[in-house]
Amino acid sequence: MKVCWKSYVCTAIEDGPGCLTLRCPEPSCEAAVGPDMVRLLASENERKRVKWCPGPACEYAVEYDDDFEFGSYDVSCNCKYGFCWKCMEDALIRWIVKPSVNGC
C-alpha cells in the first residue's frame, strides 16, 4: 500500500468529521474510501476513535470524543441512529432492556 494513501487517510481522521465521507483524492474520481480501506491504513489509535455506524443500511462512520462530561458511551450518527460506543447496541433498546446500566 502506498505511503501517500496511508498519509491521506490518517490526515483525514486527524482533521475530524470530514474523514467520515472520505473520497478518492483524485479530482476526477468519485469513489468512496470504504471501511476496509480505512481499517487497513489507519493507525491503532485512530481506529479506536472511529467506528462504522451499525445502523441499518448506514454508510457513515462516527468519531468518538472520549471527553464526555457524564461518562456516557452513547453516540449518535448523522443517520440519526444512536448506539453505545462500547457494545455497539442500539442506544434506545439498551436503555429499555438495561435501564440501570449507564455507559454499558
Backbone as CSV, one residue per row, in Angstrom:
resi,resn,N_x,N_y,N_z,CA_x,CA_y,CA_z,C_x,C_y,C_z
1,MET,0.856,-1.180,0.000,0.000,0.000,0.000,0.897,1.237,0.000
2,LYS,0.590,2.178,-0.822,1.412,3.375,-0.948,1.334,4.240,0.312
3,VAL,2.462,4.846,0.642,2.565,5.723,1.805,1.615,6.913,1.655
4,CYS,1.425,7.386,0.431,0.558,8.550,0.222,-0.889,8.245,0.622
5,TRP,-1.371,7.027,0.371,-2.743,6.664,0.775,-2.855,6.628,2.290
6,LYS,-1.849,6.035,2.944,-1.857,5.967,4.406,-1.870,7.380,4.994
7,SER,-1.044,8.231,4.469,-0.966,9.609,4.930,-2.298,10.338,4.699
8,TYR,-2.889,10.119,3.540,-4.170,10.752,3.196,-5.263,10.361,4.189
9,VAL,-5.386,9.076,4.479,-6.424,8.594,5.394,-6.147,9.056,6.817
10,CYS,-4.913,8.934,7.274,-4.570,9.326,8.648,-4.761,10.826,8.869
11,THR,-4.381,11.626,7.891,-4.575,13.076,7.999,-6.061,13.413,8.033
12,ALA,-6.848,12.746,7.227,-8.292,12.994,7.210,-8.916,12.658,8.562
13,ILE,-8.489,11.578,9.190,-9.013,11.194,10.502,-8.637,12.247,11.538
14,GLU,-7.403,12.711,11.500,-6.956,13.740,12.449,-7.701,15.049,12.250
15,ASP,-8.103,15.358,11.029,-8.804,16.604,10.735,-10.245,16.611,11.239
16,GLY,-10.779,15.452,11.563,-12.109,15.395,12.152,-13.171,14.813,11.253
17,PRO,-14.410,15.318,11.390,-15.576,14.715,10.747,-15.499,14.552,9.237
18,GLY,-14.653,15.309,8.566,-14.530,15.163,7.120,-14.091,13.772,6.704
19,CYS,-13.433,13.073,7.611,-12.963,11.724,7.287,-14.116,10.742,7.153
20,LEU,-15.274,11.114,7.654,-16.409,10.200,7.645,-17.036,10.056,6.265
21,THR,-16.719,10.976,5.373,-17.219,10.901,3.996,-16.053,10.992,3.018
22,LEU,-14.991,10.326,3.342,-13.753,10.390,2.576,-13.925,9.820,1.170
23,ARG,-13.389,10.534,0.203,-13.427,10.127,-1.207,-12.004,10.042,-1.734
24,CYS,-11.857,9.416,-2.851,-10.569,9.327,-3.533,-10.036,10.749,-3.749
25,PRO,-8.722,10.971,-3.516,-8.168,12.316,-3.682,-8.037,12.782,-5.137
26,GLU,-8.165,11.863,-6.079,-8.099,12.233,-7.498,-9.391,12.977,-7.855
27,PRO,-9.299,14.246,-8.277,-10.494,15.057,-8.544,-11.511,14.434,-9.508
28,SER,-11.061,13.669,-10.486,-11.991,13.094,-11.453,-12.617,11.784,-10.960
29,CYS,-12.168,11.298,-9.804,-12.681,10.035,-9.256,-13.638,10.314,-8.104
30,GLU,-14.770,9.650,-8.113,-15.749,9.860,-7.046,-15.895,8.642,-6.143
31,ALA,-14.942,7.736,-6.191,-15.011,6.529,-5.370,-14.869,6.872,-3.890
32,ALA,-15.686,6.214,-3.076,-15.603,6.396,-1.634,-14.474,5.541,-1.069
33,VAL,-13.862,6.039,-0.017,-12.863,5.249,0.702,-13.647,4.505,1.778
34,GLY,-13.807,3.209,1.600,-14.665,2.408,2.467,-14.018,1.987,3.772
35,PRO,-14.812,1.359,4.633,-14.341,0.935,5.956,-13.132,0.002,5.910
36,ASP,-13.097,-0.908,4.933,-11.969,-1.838,4.849,-10.661,-1.099,4.578
37,MET,-10.718,-0.117,3.703,-9.533,0.659,3.370,-9.078,1.482,4.580
38,VAL,-10.022,2.092,5.283,-9.671,2.891,6.459,-9.044,2.007,7.530
39,ARG,-9.640,0.830,7.789,-9.080,-0.094,8.786,-7.663,-0.527,8.409
40,LEU,-7.438,-0.727,7.144,-6.132,-1.156,6.668,-5.072,-0.068,6.850
41,LEU,-5.456,1.174,6.618,-4.490,2.265,6.601,-4.356,3.043,7.908
42,ALA,-5.398,3.058,8.715,-5.384,3.869,9.939,-4.546,3.216,11.030
43,SER,-3.947,4.046,11.852,-3.164,3.527,12.976,-4.117,2.951,14.027
44,GLU,-3.569,2.198,14.966,-4.400,1.590,16.016,-5.121,2.661,16.825
45,ASN,-4.447,3.743,17.162,-5.071,4.823,17.932,-6.214,5.466,17.156
46,GLU,-6.007,5.668,15.858,-7.057,6.261,15.031,-8.251,5.326,14.905
47,ARG,-8.000,4.019,14.796,-9.099,3.051,14.697,-9.930,3.028,15.968
48,LYS,-9.340,3.340,17.097,-10.075,3.361,18.365,-11.028,4.546,18.436
49,ARG,-10.762,5.608,17.669,-11.589,6.816,17.708,-12.710,6.824,16.680
50,VAL,-12.665,5.950,15.693,-13.660,5.956,14.618,-14.248,4.560,14.461
51,LYS,-15.579,4.482,14.438,-16.267,3.211,14.192,-17.349,3.445,13.150
52,TRP,-17.634,2.394,12.390,-18.694,2.480,11.403,-20.023,2.265,12.095
53,CYS,-20.986,3.073,11.761,-22.314,3.019,12.378,-22.971,1.658,12.091
54,PRO,-23.513,1.025,13.147,-24.191,-0.257,12.941,-25.655,-0.097,12.517
55,GLY,-26.088,1.140,12.262,-27.470,1.393,11.859,-27.805,0.729,10.542
56,PRO,-29.067,0.372,10.369,-29.499,-0.309,9.142,-29.166,0.506,7.888
57,ALA,-28.442,-0.089,6.983,-28.078,0.495,5.687,-27.273,1.792,5.799
58,CYS,-26.671,2.042,6.955,-25.891,3.268,7.140,-24.470,3.066,6.634
59,GLU,-23.946,4.096,5.959,-22.586,4.040,5.448,-21.681,5.072,6.115
60,TYR,-22.176,5.697,7.202,-21.395,6.700,7.912,-20.506,6.065,8.971
61,ALA,-19.487,6.781,9.353,-18.656,6.411,10.494,-18.869,7.481,11.558
62,VAL,-18.606,7.122,12.796,-18.787,8.041,13.911,-17.445,8.194,14.621
63,GLU,-17.089,9.431,14.911,-15.864,9.685,15.661,-16.225,9.864,17.123
64,TYR,-15.510,9.192,17.994,-15.779,9.229,19.424,-14.831,10.190,20.106
65,ASP,-15.395,11.136,20.836,-14.618,12.065,21.637,-14.751,11.595,23.075
66,ASP,-13.715,10.996,23.613,-13.803,10.397,24.944,-13.797,11.426,26.066
67,ASP,-14.092,12.647,25.745,-14.086,13.724,26.722,-15.500,14.055,27.202
68,PHE,-16.373,13.036,27.314,-17.748,13.274,27.710,-17.835,13.693,29.171
69,GLU,-18.679,14.680,29.470,-18.890,15.164,30.833,-19.463,14.096,31.750
70,PHE,-20.406,13.341,31.275,-21.168,12.435,32.129,-20.720,10.978,32.034
71,GLY,-19.685,10.678,31.333,-19.177,9.318,31.242,-20.054,8.384,30.436
72,SER,-20.887,8.917,29.568,-21.765,8.092,28.745,-21.040,7.667,27.480
73,TYR,-21.328,6.458,27.029,-20.755,5.961,25.783,-21.761,6.033,24.636
74,ASP,-22.909,6.646,24.876,-23.920,6.764,23.833,-23.483,7.803,22.810
75,VAL,-23.546,7.418,21.549,-23.203,8.324,20.455,-24.343,8.311,19.439
76,SER,-24.362,9.337,18.617,-25.396,9.443,17.591,-24.727,9.682,16.248
77,CYS,-25.220,8.985,15.257,-24.674,9.081,13.903,-25.434,10.147,13.108
78,ASN,-24.868,10.570,11.987,-25.547,11.507,11.085,-26.862,10.936,10.565
79,CYS,-26.971,9.605,10.547,-28.198,8.962,10.061,-29.282,8.950,11.142
80,LYS,-28.973,9.520,12.312,-29.888,9.615,13.468,-29.948,8.339,14.297
81,TYR,-29.150,7.339,13.968,-29.118,6.105,14.754,-28.226,6.329,15.965
82,GLY,-28.709,5.980,17.141,-27.923,6.094,18.363,-27.476,4.723,18.832
83,PHE,-26.244,4.637,19.313,-25.740,3.351,19.791,-24.683,3.566,20.865
84,CYS,-24.387,2.501,21.587,-23.360,2.527,22.624,-22.007,2.283,21.971
85,TRP,-21.052,3.162,22.229,-19.731,3.044,21.641,-19.042,1.747,22.034
86,LYS,-19.226,1.317,23.275,-18.518,0.132,23.769,-19.093,-1.172,23.229
87,CYS,-20.423,-1.336,23.333,-21.013,-2.629,22.960,-21.693,-2.618,21.597
88,MET,-21.835,-1.437,20.985,-22.436,-1.262,19.655,-23.937,-1.578,19.613
89,GLU,-24.580,-1.731,20.763,-26.022,-1.995,20.795,-26.793,-0.707,20.538
90,ASP,-27.984,-0.851,19.996,-28.894,0.271,19.796,-29.096,0.962,21.142
91,ALA,-28.894,2.268,21.215,-28.971,3.006,22.481,-30.355,2.928,23.111
92,LEU,-31.396,3.086,22.321,-32.753,3.068,22.863,-33.090,1.695,23.440
93,ILE,-32.789,0.651,22.696,-33.072,-0.709,23.177,-32.252,-1.007,24.425
94,ARG,-31.000,-0.580,24.430,-30.136,-0.826,25.590,-30.693,-0.151,26.835
95,TRP,-31.215,1.055,26.694,-31.764,1.773,27.863,-33.083,1.157,28.298
96,ILE,-33.843,0.590,27.397,-35.116,-0.051,27.782,-34.836,-1.390,28.472
97,VAL,-33.930,-2.176,27.925,-33.628,-3.502,28.455,-32.780,-3.425,29.725
98,LYS,-31.788,-2.529,29.730,-30.888,-2.413,30.878,-30.861,-0.960,31.379
99,PRO,-31.971,-0.460,31.910,-32.030,0.962,32.265,-31.066,1.379,33.374
100,SER,-30.645,0.464,34.213,-29.767,0.837,35.325,-28.296,0.860,34.923
101,VAL,-27.993,0.381,33.729,-26.603,0.313,33.291,-26.278,1.554,32.487
102,ASN,-25.489,2.444,33.050,-25.105,3.670,32.357,-23.741,3.465,31.713
103,GLY,-23.638,3.745,30.457,-22.361,3.648,29.766,-21.906,2.224,29.559
104,CYS,-22.827,1.309,29.474,-22.574,-0.085,29.166,-22.064,-0.792,30.365
